Amino acid sequence: MDEPIPVTRDVDWGIAKLMPDVDRARAWLLTVNGAPQSYVDLDDPTHLEFEYARRLAHAVDAATEPRRALDVLHLGGGALTLPRYVAATRPGSRQRVVEADRGLIALVAEYLPVRDGSGIEVCAADARTALEAEPDASADVIIADVFGGSRVPAHLTSVEYARRAARVLRPQGRYAANLADGAPFTFLRSQVATFAAVFAHVCLIAEPSMLRGRRFGNAVLVASHAELPVTALARRAAGDAFPARVEHGPMLERFTAGAAPVHDADAAPSPEPPGGTFSIG
């Protein structure tokens, strides 16, 4: 059998590369402009290489009883890591994936196709535009993993955007977003304040060293009108290879103290990561 070889292609937002993992037979790393975007194991879609992807999966796993099918809206597609995970762990789920980069969609469809009958539908659109077109109370989970380069776009950070997400979620539904920031956490604190202004319950999943300001990194924000299963989330996060903790309640309030909700008029993208933070080869 021929060894898989790397693939490089111009896409809408830059240069995408698919690089095979020498340790896993049909696993691939997707980068765009040198920044890792997704990791997919076609033989084992439950294998989540990136820690932030595991934390987003924890939010899905704790949403309801195991293997129950869900309606999931994914804002940001990449190589469809989380949609594949949900399809494998919750058969029968209906999933809509919104990805703005048509070239990237074509690349993934050609080299990393999803199986027939997966319940995964991919559409090319801006994330907020697509969210605004979704019916009321149509999703059990919204997963937001949208980066323009290495930054979360400004129009996905506001109270107005959070209200649209809340409209699309069912009463027990939850929103989970991958965010990136570093000390003094101006962006991350404002995001907690923004979603707390719309949702009754908010928590943050991140590694302790990141929250102590020792490095720039990813944090997963989870929000819902229903009470969040923070104990279950904390147990799952603590068992990861790089253990994380769940900030909520008074501790999260202290973290957010003084931060104001962001509105469309003053929204800004997440900060540019320090040089080399996420880049590879």
C-alpha positions, 0 to 999 in steps of 0.5 A: 500500500502506498504511503499517504503523502501531504496535500497542499492547496490554495483555499479561499483564506490562504494555503491549506495543508493536509499532513498524514500522521506517521503514527496512525494509519489514516489520520490527518492534520489540517493546517491553514496558513501554518496554523493547526485547524483540525485533526481527523482519524478516519478509522477512529472518529472518537480520537480527538487529538487537540485538547480544545476539541476534547473539551468541546466534546465534553460539552456534547457528552454531558448534554444528555444521556449517552448515545441519544441523537441530537440536532447540532449546529456547527459554526466553523467546519475545518476537517469536520472533527466534531461532527464526525465525533458526534456521528460516531457517539450519537448515531442518528444525530442531525448535524448542520456544519457552516464553513465560510471557506468553499475551497476548504470544504472541497479539499475536505470532501475530496480527501477526508469524506464523511461516510454516507448516511452520517447525518452531516450536512455542510454548507458554505456561508458566513457563520453569523448569517447562517445562524440568523437564518436558523429556525427558533428552538431548532438545535440541541447544541451549537458548537462555535469553532470559528477563526479567521486566521488565528482570531475569532471574528468580531461579529461572533463576539457580541451580545447581539450574536449571543441572543441569536444563538439563544434563539436557535437553541432549545430550552435545555440546549447549550452553546459551546465555543472555542476561544483563545486568549492570554493574560490579562484576558481582556477578550476572554473576560469580555466573552464571559460577561457577554454570554452571561448577559444573555444566558442564565448559566455560563462556565469556562473550561481551561487548563489551570496554567492558562488561566493563571496567565502563564501562556496564551491558549484555548478555553472553551466557554459553555452557556445555557439557559438550563443549569449546566452539569459542571460536576460532570464536565469537571470530572471529564476535563480532569481526566484529560491528558492535559487536565483542565478545570471548570470555572463557574459561579463565584470563581468565574464572577471573580475572573470576570469582575469589571468586564463589560458585555460587548455589543456589535458597535464595539466588538473586536476580534480575539487577540493575535496569538504571540508569534509561533503560538499555534504555527507549525512547519 
